[in-house]
Amino acid sequence: MNRVILIFLIIAAIALSGCAGDKAAELLDTAKFEELQNNKEHAIQLYEEIVKNYPDSEHAKKAKERLAELKTGQ
């Protein structure tokens, strides 16, 4: 039940961030969702896209942190 609520909240966050027009935030939310779905490879791709396309954003900083953790197996 808690997982269903968490997934719903993440989907809502993705939808709201898309409305704001912030593509980096949308990608970050989607990457986090992919992690929750145990889709590590796609999450890594999304985090790398954020770092490449939005290098000076706060989202890129968060994406780099997640990439470091995912790539070291934590």
Helices and strands as residue ranges (DSSP letters): H 2-19, H 23-36, H 40-53, H 58-72
